[in-house]
């Protein structure tokens, strides 16, 4: 895709790309378009097999955000203009960031939020339910006071985390020949099998939050990945509970 856009560098061969478009980009720039000169891939295709980072997510054009639903589901994007049609690959990992409210201070222990509940609700409503349904991990990062930030202990080294992720990916390939994200249908049932108690607990928890069928399958894939990171065999209730908790951010104003 990068070569089609004329931005491929030989030195980048074999490296996964990172695309970070500005929130002012148009839907065509993000999703791609058809021009007189041919197909013009968008950021979702330029990030194929890489990472697409969208900062200030609610500030993107609503049509662009809604257009993300197709590639997030099928890993492809369809373009159409008059009598012309095109289909481009768009298998990327979406990483996005947003403020908790328009002023950015909701939950901040040092600065008061100036937004009304209605303003916060309108801000978050820019992200539709179907789009959020396709985002597996939604983590709220709380603001820290400067003194607390300066006293934080050193975290786990990135190399150790990367090694744990690498081992988990190897387990998935050895077990099923594909990453957990690709599990579907019978393969999902086979490798994310639950005992009766866990199945009943998960059904009750999903019903309480009004989860869709898509969300149910995504929770199972995330729970399977959590278990693989811990080198666990069958899925346990703690894996399901953690996967559910990782979807709860933005569920409340």
Backbone torsions as a table, in degrees:
resi	resn	phi	psi	omega
1	UNK	NA	-37.9	179.3
2	UNK	-64.3	-37.8	178.9
3	UNK	-67.8	-35.4	177.8
4	UNK	-63.8	-32.7	179.1
5	UNK	-87.7	-3.1	179.0
6	UNK	76.0	21.6	-177.1
7	UNK	-120.5	15.2	-179.4
8	UNK	-80.8	135.7	176.3
9	UNK	-115.0	128.4	-179.7
10	UNK	-54.1	-31.2	-179.5
11	UNK	-67.1	-17.3	-179.3
12	UNK	-87.8	-0.9	-176.6
13	UNK	-57.4	128.4	178.6
14	UNK	85.8	-2.9	179.8
15	UNK	-104.2	137.6	177.0
16	UNK	-74.6	138.8	-174.1
17	UNK	-91.6	159.3	174.2
18	UNK	-123.8	121.0	177.6
19	UNK	-113.1	133.4	-177.5
20	UNK	-137.7	76.3	-178.2
21	UNK	-71.5	153.6	176.9
22	UNK	-71.5	150.5	-177.3
23	UNK	-68.5	-9.2	176.2
24	UNK	-86.9	1.4	-178.0
25	UNK	-67.4	150.9	-177.1
26	UNK	-78.6	164.2	174.9
27	UNK	-56.7	-37.9	179.8
28	UNK	-66.0	-37.7	179.5
29	UNK	-68.0	-33.8	-179.0
30	UNK	-80.8	-42.5	-171.9
31	UNK	-101.2	-21.4	-177.1
32	UNK	107.0	166.4	-179.0
33	UNK	-159.8	174.1	178.1
34	UNK	-116.5	120.5	179.2
35	UNK	-117.0	178.3	-178.6
36	UNK	-61.1	-31.1	-179.3
37	UNK	-82.9	-2.4	179.0
38	UNK	125.2	-154.5	-176.5
39	UNK	-79.7	136.4	176.5
40	UNK	-119.4	103.7	-178.3
41	UNK	-66.3	143.4	177.3
42	UNK	-93.6	-176.2	-177.5
43	UNK	-61.8	-33.0	-179.2
44	UNK	-64.5	-31.9	177.9
45	UNK	-86.1	-33.2	176.7
46	UNK	-66.8	-22.0	177.1
47	UNK	-92.6	12.8	-178.3
48	UNK	-54.7	126.9	-176.2
49	UNK	62.8	23.7	177.4
50	UNK	-136.5	-152.8	-177.0
51	UNK	-116.9	133.4	173.1
52	UNK	-110.4	113.0	-178.9
53	UNK	-104.8	121.7	179.5
54	UNK	-116.2	104.1	177.7
55	UNK	-86.4	150.9	-177.0
56	UNK	55.4	52.8	-172.1
57	UNK	-52.1	-46.1	-178.1
58	UNK	-66.3	-14.0	-178.4
59	UNK	-82.9	-9.5	177.7
60	UNK	-70.4	154.2	177.2
61	UNK	-54.7	136.0	-177.3
62	UNK	-58.6	-39.3	-180.0
63	UNK	-65.8	-35.6	178.0
64	UNK	-66.7	-43.2	179.9
65	UNK	-63.8	-43.1	179.6
66	UNK	-67.1	-29.9	177.7
67	UNK	-68.2	-16.6	177.7
68	UNK	-71.5	-19.1	-174.2
69	UNK	-61.7	-41.2	-178.5
70	UNK	-65.5	-54.2	179.8
71	UNK	-63.7	-32.1	177.4
72	UNK	-66.2	-26.0	-179.0
73	UNK	-91.7	-44.2	-171.7
74	UNK	-111.9	-7.2	-177.8
75	UNK	64.4	23.8	176.3
76	UNK	-142.5	157.2	176.4
77	UNK	-129.9	133.9	-179.7
78	UNK	-104.3	131.0	179.9
79	UNK	-114.8	143.0	-179.8
80	UNK	-145.5	138.6	175.5
81	UNK	-155.2	114.3	-177.5
82	UNK	53.6	-119.1	-176.1
83	UNK	-93.7	6.1	-175.7
84	UNK	-103.6	140.8	178.3
85	UNK	-135.1	147.9	176.9
86	UNK	-152.0	150.5	177.1
87	UNK	-130.3	126.9	-177.4
88	UNK	-122.4	147.8	176.5
89	UNK	-71.6	147.2	179.7
90	UNK	-155.0	60.7	177.7
91	UNK	-96.3	96.2	-176.3
92	UNK	-130.7	163.3	172.8
93	UNK	-99.4	117.8	-179.1
94	UNK	-85.7	126.3	171.2
95	UNK	-124.4	124.9	-176.5
96	UNK	-133.1	156.5	179.1
97	UNK	-138.8	149.9	178.5
98	UNK	-154.8	159.7	174.3
99	UNK	-78.9	158.4	178.2
100	UNK	-72.2	-18.4	-177.8
101	UNK	-161.2	171.7	-179.2
102	UNK	-57.2	-39.4	-179.1
103	UNK	-83.2	-16.9	176.1
104	UNK	86.6	3.9	-173.6
105	UNK	-111.7	8.4	179.3
106	UNK	-62.6	122.9	-178.9
107	UNK	85.2	-1.4	179.5
108	UNK	-74.0	126.0	-177.4
109	UNK	-75.1	-12.2	-175.6
110	UNK	-109.4	-21.0	-177.6
111	UNK	-132.8	132.0	-177.8
112	UNK	-74.7	147.8	176.1
113	UNK	-78.8	136.0	-178.9
114	UNK	-99.0	3.2	-173.8
115	UNK	-91.3	147.0	173.6
116	UNK	-84.1	160.3	176.7
117	UNK	-55.8	-35.6	179.3
118	UNK	-65.9	-39.8	178.7
119	UNK	-66.0	-40.6	177.5
120	UNK	-63.1	-42.3	-179.3
121	UNK	-64.6	-42.3	178.8
122	UNK	-64.6	-39.3	-179.7
123	UNK	-62.4	-47.1	-178.5
124	UNK	-73.5	-24.4	179.6
125	UNK	-70.2	-10.8	175.9
126	UNK	-65.3	-20.3	175.8
127	UNK	-99.5	112.7	-175.5
128	UNK	-71.6	159.0	177.5
129	UNK	-58.1	-47.3	179.7
130	UNK	-60.9	-33.5	177.2
131	UNK	-69.7	-47.9	179.3
132	UNK	-61.6	-31.3	-180.0
133	UNK	-61.9	-24.6	-178.2
134	UNK	-92.6	1.1	178.7
135	UNK	-103.4	112.4	-170.9
136	UNK	-72.3	-40.3	-174.8
137	UNK	-116.8	120.6	179.3
138	UNK	-127.3	102.8	-171.3
139	UNK	-111.3	128.5	175.4
140	UNK	-90.3	122.4	179.8
141	UNK	-102.5	107.1	-175.3
142	UNK	-73.6	148.0	176.7
143	UNK	-72.5	143.3	179.6
144	UNK	-115.4	144.1	173.2
145	UNK	-67.9	148.2	-178.5
146	UNK	-53.0	-42.4	-178.6
147	UNK	-63.4	-40.4	179.2
148	UNK	-67.2	-39.1	-179.8
149	UNK	-63.5	-40.2	-178.2
150	UNK	-71.3	-19.8	-178.0
151	UNK	-98.4	4.5	-178.3
152	UNK	-64.7	137.4	177.0
153	UNK	-72.8	162.3	178.2
154	UNK	-65.5	137.1	-179.7
155	UNK	-86.8	-179.3	178.4
156	UNK	-66.5	141.3	-178.3
157	UNK	-65.0	142.8	-179.3
158	UNK	-60.3	-35.4	-179.3
159	UNK	-63.0	-38.2	178.7
160	UNK	-67.3	-41.1	178.3
161	UNK	-64.7	-44.4	179.8
162	UNK	-61.0	-38.2	179.2
163	UNK	-66.8	-39.1	178.2
164	UNK	-65.6	-40.4	177.5
165	UNK	-65.2	-40.9	179.4
166	UNK	-61.9	-42.6	179.0
167	UNK	-65.2	-39.8	178.2
168	UNK	-63.4	-41.4	178.1
169	UNK	-63.4	-37.7	177.7
170	UNK	-65.5	-39.5	177.5
171	UNK	-60.7	-41.6	179.7
172	UNK	-63.8	-43.5	179.6
173	UNK	-65.0	-40.7	-180.0
174	UNK	-67.7	-35.5	-175.7
175	UNK	-79.2	-42.7	-170.2
176	UNK	-134.2	-2.5	177.4
177	UNK	73.0	16.5	-178.8
178	UNK	-161.7	158.4	175.1
179	UNK	-69.7	159.2	-179.7
180	UNK	-59.1	-30.9	-179.5
181	UNK	-61.9	-22.9	-178.2
182	UNK	-91.5	-2.8	-179.1
183	UNK	-69.0	134.5	179.9
184	UNK	-155.6	159.0	174.3
185	UNK	56.7	-129.5	-176.1
186	UNK	-64.5	-35.9	179.6
187	UNK	-63.8	-36.9	178.2
188	UNK	-64.8	-43.2	179.1
189	UNK	-65.5	-37.2	-176.5
190	UNK	-70.3	-44.8	-173.0
191	UNK	-94.4	-7.7	175.9
192	UNK	-120.5	38.1	-177.3
193	UNK	-67.7	138.4	-179.2
194	UNK	-119.1	148.7	172.8
195	UNK	-77.6	173.1	-173.5
196	UNK	-61.1	-43.4	-178.2
197	UNK	-65.1	-44.8	180.0
198	UNK	-66.1	-38.0	179.5
199	UNK	-64.4	-42.3	178.5
200	UNK	-67.1	-40.0	178.8
201	UNK	-63.5	-44.1	-178.6
202	UNK	-66.0	-41.8	179.8
203	UNK	-61.2	-41.3	179.4
204	UNK	-66.4	-42.9	-179.6
205	UNK	-65.7	-41.6	179.8
206	UNK	-67.1	-36.0	178.6
207	UNK	-66.4	-36.4	179.9
208	UNK	-64.7	-35.3	-178.9
209	UNK	-94.6	2.2	178.2
210	UNK	66.2	39.3	-176.7
211	UNK	-72.2	146.7	177.9
212	UNK	-85.1	173.0	176.1
213	UNK	-63.0	-37.9	177.8
214	UNK	-61.7	-44.8	-179.9
215	UNK	-63.4	-37.2	179.4
216	UNK	-59.3	-47.6	179.8
217	UNK	-65.4	-37.7	-179.8
218	UNK	-68.5	-37.0	176.0
219	UNK	-61.9	-41.7	179.0
220	UNK	-63.3	-41.2	-179.9
221	UNK	-66.0	-41.9	179.4
222	UNK	-66.4	-41.7	178.5
223	UNK	-61.9	-39.3	177.4
224	UNK	-63.0	-38.5	179.0
225	UNK	-68.7	-40.2	177.1
226	UNK	-60.4	-42.7	178.3
227	UNK	-63.9	-39.9	179.6
228	UNK	-66.2	-36.2	178.0
229	UNK	-65.2	-29.3	177.7
230	UNK	-94.8	7.4	-179.5
231	UNK	55.2	45.4	178.6
232	UNK	-101.8	156.9	178.7
233	UNK	-86.2	-103.9	-179.5
234	UNK	-64.5	152.7	176.7
235	UNK	-66.7	137.6	176.9
236	UNK	-115.5	168.1	-178.0
237	UNK	-61.3	-33.8	-179.3
238	UNK	-65.0	-33.0	177.0
239	UNK	-68.4	-41.1	178.8
240	UNK	-65.7	-42.0	-179.0
241	UNK	-63.8	-40.3	179.5
242	UNK	-67.9	-40.4	178.7
243	UNK	-63.0	-39.3	177.1
244	UNK	-66.3	-42.8	-178.5
245	UNK	-62.9	-32.8	-178.9
246	UNK	-72.7	-6.9	176.7
247	UNK	-103.6	0.8	-169.0
248	UNK	-83.6	-22.5	-179.9
249	UNK	-58.5	140.9	-177.6
250	UNK	78.6	-1.0	176.0
251	UNK	-75.8	-17.6	179.7
252	UNK	-128.0	149.2	179.9
253	UNK	-75.5	NA	NA
